[in-house]
């Protein structure tokens, strides 16, 4: 058990027995200007009796020499006789006697353990009896780890969780070290998890051991095990075999043929196109290519969902959550994306649309966040690029929203539209003769150089936290300022 003890001899370094306020000024440069005794003012422990607030007279040793200002306040009035008359006589005649007598009860307390120390100097140096910071210990990192395993590193005298050089304690839902604060934080983008993908909902990196591959052209089909060497042949196989949280990497088929499948997701999965490839996916059996159910969490990027027939949308989010990045969801006969059942969709750097008389993004019941995306609808009285029942809490920012139809391209009460190009706001009309895009009817919404309205180049405002690249990985600005609206920017 740790305890405070007193010494039989007064501590000569304590301001009470030295020069009082002058000692405090020399040691702490004005931060602790007043001299007191530990029994009166415990905050002076570990600081040689120096405190930051003026003590009461019976506890104030302004002139030191073991005398309160009630006994000797000469240094406060600074008279000529200071030190020559009563000051010197009392110091020599009474200093030793009173110092020894009172020292046993009021001398500076020596620490016997860390419990005797406070924040700022939380460790007890048993050799000196003084409280010190972690750098004052024999084993700085070891002292921090013993005090709090969650902050095992000594950094500039303070125990912290991690540093730029050592982030080993950062695991689970906080796998990254934020160097500015030396704290562990969750991932916020997939690039922060280079060996797998980021679970954007929870902040953890998906286990690299839970990566599955799909390649319908593999020579091992059928009979794969999901490894890169022996991939699954269908998306359904991968979704069925996936653990609770997985990364599914989809390889393109010969001739850019799509995987014709309809799959439901009830767990957590990242579905990425293989690097450098452009896999396609088409719904089947009158169903969307992918339905995210109530407990489902989807992270999708570099995937094209196109050509779904029989009035089904490309992607449906029913009660679950979906983050869709750098994707193309185009020319599906039932529109692009439906959000229902209280679902949530985050759409970034993507093309969604087609030449159908449909609601391209239809939020029946849920919320939507769209950033740097291009959304386009076709002809017809029911065609809308974006429609919803109630857009409260939903936003569309830095995007392009157009429609061939004479009807409004956005039919979504209460949605926030910020720094985006729309026909309504620009006063321009988009139709099948506009030629703004490379192949609008074919689902290619890349801007056609020299054909699109120049205002698109500065309509958006890039801010920190926005995607650093466009749909093709062309770089966006790195400082806040104007940028191209939509998913594509001309380099």
N, C-alpha and C positions, 0 to 999 in steps of 0.2 A: 504494500500500500504506500502510495506517495504521500508526503507530508511536508509542511513548511517547518524549518528549524530556525533558530536565532543563534547568532554567534556571541561568544562571551566578550569579544572585542569589537568595537564599532568598525564598520567598513569605511576606511579613509576616503574611498572614491565616491561614497554617497554624498550628494549635495549638502545634506544636513550637517555633515562633519567637515565638509570642504568649504567652498566659498558660496554656497547657497545659489541664488539666481544666476550668479556669474558662471558657476560650474554648468548649470543647465544651458546657458547661452552658448558656452563653448562646445558642449556635447551635441546639442540638438538644434542649433542655429535658429532659435526662435519658435520651433514647433512645440516645445515643452518648456516654457519660459519660467515656470514657478517651482520653487523647491518646497517639498512637503515630506512628511514621514509616512511610511507604509501603513501603520495602523490607522492613520487618519484618512489617507487617500490611497486605496489599494491599486488604483490605476498607475501608480508610480512604480510598482514592482517590475523589475526587469529593466527599468529606465533610470536607475540610480536616484529614485525619489522625485524625478522631474515630471511635472504634470502640465496639462494644457489649460487648466482652469484655476483661477485665483483661489487658494485655500482660505479658510477662516484664520484669524490672527493666531489662535492657539495652536494651529497646525502649520503655520507659514514660517519657514526658515530662510527668509530672504537673504540674510547676511551670512548664513552658515554658522560655523563654530558652535553647533549644537544649541543654538538659541533661537527661539521663536521671535517674531517681531514684537511681541509683548515684552520680551527681555532685552532685545537689541534690534532697533529699527534704524540704526545710524546710517546704514548703506542706502536706505531709501531717502533720507534727507540730505545726505552727502555733505555733512559739516566739516570744518577744519580739524576738529578734535578727533575725527574718525581714525581709529587705529593708534593714536598717540596717547590718549587719556584712558577713558573707561573701557574703550574697545580692546586695547592691548592688555590692560590690567585684568579685565574679566577673562580674556582668552587664556592668559597664562595662569591665572589663579584658579579659575573654575573649570576650564575646558577639560582637563584630564579627569578630575573628580566626577563631574556630572556626566561626561562621556562614558566612563566605565559603568557608572551606576545605572544610567538609563539605557545603555546599549543592550543589556540583557533582555530588556522588554521590548525595545523599539528599533533595533538594528535592522539593516536591510535583509529581508528573508532570502535565503538561498533555496533554489528549487531542488527537489529530490526526484522529480519525474516530470513527464510531459504534462500531467494533469495540473501542475502548478503554473503552467505557462498559458499565454493567451495568443489570439490571432495576431499575426505580424511577426511573432517570435514564438512559435508553438512547440519548440523542442528544448528539452533541458540538457545542457552540457554539464554533466556531473562533475567534471574536472574543475570547472570554475564556479559552478552553482548558478550560472546565468542562463536565461532563456535566449535561444538563438533561432534564426531561420534555418531552412534546410541546408543551405550552403555552409552553415557553421557547424554541421555535424560531420562525423568521421566518414559516414557513408550516406551522401545526400539522397540518392535514389532509394537506397534501402530504408532510410528513415521515412520517406514519403510512402513507400509501399506498405510499410508496417502500420503507418497511421491510417491510410485509406487505400486499399488495393485498387480502387477506381481512379486514383490520382498518384501513380507510382513513380513519377518523374519530377526531379528538382530542376526548375527552369527559372533562372534569374531570382533565386531565393524563394520561389513559391512552388508548392506542389501542384502539378497539373496532370491531366489525363494523357496528353500526347504532345509531341513536337513534330516539326517537319522531318526530323531524322528518325523518330521512333513513334509509330502509330500502332504498335502491337496490341494495345489494350482495346483498340477500336474494332469491335466485332458486332455481329447480330444486326440489329436495326440501326446501329450507328457505326458503320464501317469505315468512315473517313475522318481524318483529323482536320479540323478547321484551324489553320495555323495562326490566324489572327487572334483567336481566343483560347487556343490550346485545349479545345474541347472536341469530343467525338460527336459527329453529326451523321444523319442519314444521307443517302445518295438522293440526288434530284434529277439526274439525267443518266442515260445508259452509258455514256462515255466514261462515267466515273467507275464503272464496273467492267473493265476491259476484258475480263475472262468470261463474262456471262452477260447479264442484263440487270438493270435496276428494277426492283419492285417499287415503283413510284408511289404506291399506296402506303407501304410500310417503311420504306427507307433502307431496306437491306439489299445486298447483292445476292442474286439467285445463286445457289450452290453450283459451281462448275461441274460437279459430278451429276447434276440433273439436267444435262443437255441431251436432247434427242434430235436425230436427223431424219428428214423425209426426202427420198429421191425415187420417184416412180420409174426412172430410167435405169436404176442400178441393176447390175448383172446378177446380184444376189436375190432379186425379187422373184417370187415371194420368199419369205423366210428370214427377213432381216431382224436385227435385235435393237435397232435404234442408234447404233454407233455410227460414226462417220464412215467406217469401213463397210458396215453392213446396215445401211439405213432402212427405216420402214418404207414401205411402198406407197402407203396412203396416209393422208392427214388423220383419218379416223383412227388408224392403228396407233399413231403417236399420241393422240388425245386420250385414248383409252388406257394406254400404258403409262401415261405421265404421272409422276408423283403429285403431291398436293401443290407443289410449286415447281415449275419447269420452264426451260427455254427450248422451244421447238424451232429448229433451223430448217427452212424449206428451200430445196434446190429446184431450179427451173427444169421443165421437161423439154425434150427435143422439139424443135419447131415452135417454141413458145406456146405449146398446147397447155390449157389450164388443167388443174386438178378439178374434176367435176364431182363435188361432194358437198353434203350439208352436215355440219358438225355443231353440237351444243357444248358450251363450256360452262362448267359449274365450279371449277377450281380456279387456281391462279396460274396463268401461262403467259409467257412472252412468245410471240410468233414473229420471227424475223426471216426476211429473205436472206439467202446465203450471200455473203459479200461478193459483189461483182456480178450477181445474177438477178434475173427479173422474173420471179415465179408468178404465175397467174392462178386464180382460183375462181370457180364458177359454182353457184349454188345448184342444187339438184332436187328432184322430187317436189317441185313447187315451193321449196324452202330457201331461206337465205343461205349463203355460203357458211356463215358463222352466226350463231345466236349466243349471246352472253346472258346466261340465266341469272336468277336472283342472287346467288352466292358467287357468281363468276367475276373474275378480275382479269382483264385482257390488256396486254401491252403489245401493240402490233406496229411493225414498221417494214418498209421496203417490200410490201405485198400489193399486188393488183387484184382486186375483185371486180370482175367484169362479165357481162353476158348472161347473168342469171335470168332464167325465163319464167313464164307462167305467173307474172305479176308479183314476184317476190323481190324484196330489196336485197342489196348486197350484204349488208350487215345489220343485225338487229340487236339492240341492247335492251333487255327486258328485266329491269330491277338490278342489274349488275353495273359494273363500271368498266369503261374502256378508254385507254389512251392510244390514239392512232397518230402515227408520225410517218412522214415521207411515204404516204400510201396513195394509191389511185383506186378510187371506188367509183367506177364509171359505167354507163350504159347497161345498167341492170333494169329490167322492165318494171320493177316495182319501186324505182327510186334508189337512192344511194344508201342512206342510213335512217333507221327508225329507232327512236328512243321512247320507251314506254315503261310502265310499271315502277316509276320512280327511279329509273336508271340515270346514269351520268356519263357524258361523253366529253373527252378532251381531244380536240382535233388540231393538229399542228403540221404546217408544211405539207399539206396534202391537196390533191385534186379530188373533188366529189361532184358528179354531175352526169349529164348526158342529154341526148336529144329526145327526151320522152315527156309526155304530158303528165308529169308526176311531181310530187313534192320530193325534192332531192334530199334534203334533210328535214325530217318530220319529227318534231319533239311533241309527242302526244301527252306524255306525263314524265317529266324529268328535267334535267338541267344540262346546259351546253356551254362549253368554252371553246371558242374557235380563235386560233392565232395563225397569221401568215398562211392562209389557205385560199384556194380558188374554188368557188362554188358556182355552178352554172346549170340552168334549167332550159328545157326546150320550149316548143310551141304548145299552146292549148290554154283553155280557160282555167284549168286546175293546176297548171304548171307553176311551181314556186321554187326558187332556189333554197329558201329557208322558210319553214312554217312551224308554228307551235300554237299550243292552246294558251299558254301564259309564259312569257319570257322572263318573268321576275327571277333575278339571280343568274341569268344567262348573259353571256357577252360574246361579241364577235369583234375582233380587233386586228388591224393591219391586214385585212383580207380584201379580196375582190368578190363581189356578189352580183351576178348578172343573169338575165333570162331572155330568151327569144320572145317570150310572150308579152302581150301588151299589159298583162296583169302585173301588180307589184312583185318585184323579185323577192322581197321580204314581207312575210305576213306573220308577224310574231309580236303580239302586244307586249310592251314593257321590256323588251330585250334592249341591252345597251350595245350600240354600234359605234365603235371608236376608231378613228384614223383608218377608215376603210373606204374603198372605192365602190360605190353603188351607182346605178343609173339615176336613181332618185336624187341623190346628193350632187352628182356631177352635172346633171342636166343633159346627159348624153344618152343616146338610144343605141342599144346593142341588138343586132339581128343577124340573120344568116348571111348578110352581105358585109358585115363589119370587118371580118378578117383579122381580128385582134389576136387570135390564138393560132397555134400551129395547125391543129385539126380538131376544132371544137366538137364536131359531130362524131369524130372517132375517139373522143375522150382524151385527146392530148391538149392540155391547157397551158402548155409552155407559150410564153409571149412570142408573137411574131415580130421580129425586129423591124422598126420603122412603121408598124401598122397600128399599134395600140396607142391610146391617148397618152401623151407625155406626162400628164399629171399623175399617172400611176406610179411613176418613178419616185415621187416625193410624198405621196399620200400617207404612207405608214410612218410610224415613229418607233424606231428600234430603241429598246431600253434594256438595261442589264437584267439578265434572266431570260430574255428572249432567245430563240434558237440562234446559234452562231453561224448557221449555214442555211441554204434554201433546200428545196426538194432534191436537187442534184448535188448537194454538198458544196455548191459555190458559196464562198464566204459572204456573210453579211457584215455590216459595220461592227466595230468593237467599242464604239462610243455612242452615247445617246444622241439620236438625230434622225433626219429624214431617211427613208428607205423605200424600196419598191413594196407596194401592197401585193398580196397574193403569195402563192407558194414558190413562184419562179421569179428570179431576178436576173437581168442581163449583166454578165460580168463586165 
